[in-house]
Amino acid sequence: MKIKDIRALQTGEIESKLDDAREELFKLRFQMTTGSMTDTSRLGQVRRDIARLLTALRERQLAAELQAKES
């Protein structure tokens, strides 16, 4: 998932995707400990997706705070 695609989403959609990604990360960690994981690179991809989603949410939060300050 690319950041420009994330920025095009609504805030609620981003939060939903964040919840899904965190759930997937939990499942991947569980697979890693049980030894049933086949694609270990997916773990890093999900972590980066979570970071991108959190970054987009933070950008929106800062923009809203700036806009409120200027008003």
C-alpha positions in Angstrom: 0.0 0.0 0.0 1.4 3.3 -1.0 1.1 6.5 1.0 -0.7 8.4 -1.8 -3.3 5.7 -1.9 -3.7 6.0 1.9 -4.0 9.8 1.8 -6.9 9.4 -0.7 -8.9 7.4 1.9 -11.3 8.8 4.4 -10.2 8.8 8.1 -12.6 6.0 9.0 -11.3 3.8 6.2 -7.7 4.4 7.4 -8.6 3.4 10.9 -10.4 0.3 9.6 -7.3 -0.7 7.5 -5.1 0.0 10.6 -7.2 -2.4 12.7 -7.0 -5.0 9.9 -3.3 -4.6 9.6 -2.7 -4.9 13.3 -4.8 -8.1 13.4 -2.8 -9.5 10.5 0.4 -8.7 12.2 -0.8 -10.5 15.3 -1.6 -13.6 13.2 1.8 -13.4 11.5 3.6 -13.3 14.8 1.6 -16.3 15.9 2.6 -18.2 12.7 6.2 -17.2 13.2 6.3 -18.6 16.7 4.6 -21.8 15.7 6.8 -22.3 12.7 4.0 -22.4 10.2 5.0 -19.2 8.4 6.1 -19.5 4.8 6.6 -15.9 3.7 8.7 -14.2 6.4 9.0 -10.9 4.4 5.2 -10.3 4.9 5.9 -9.5 8.5 8.0 -6.5 7.5 5.5 -5.4 4.9 2.7 -5.3 7.4 4.8 -3.4 9.9 5.6 -0.8 7.2 1.9 -0.6 6.2 1.0 0.1 9.8 3.6 2.9 10.0 2.2 4.5 6.8 -1.3 4.4 8.1 -0.3 5.9 11.4 1.7 8.6 9.6 -1.4 9.5 7.5 -3.6 9.7 10.6 -1.0 11.9 12.4 -0.7 14.2 9.3 -4.5 14.8 9.4 -4.4 15.4 13.2 -1.7 18.0 12.9 -3.5 19.7 10.0 -6.7 19.9 12.0 -4.8 21.3 15.0 -3.1 23.9 12.8 -6.4 24.9 11.2 -8.0 25.3 14.6 -5.2 27.4 15.8 -5.4 29.8 12.8 -9.2 30.2 13.3 
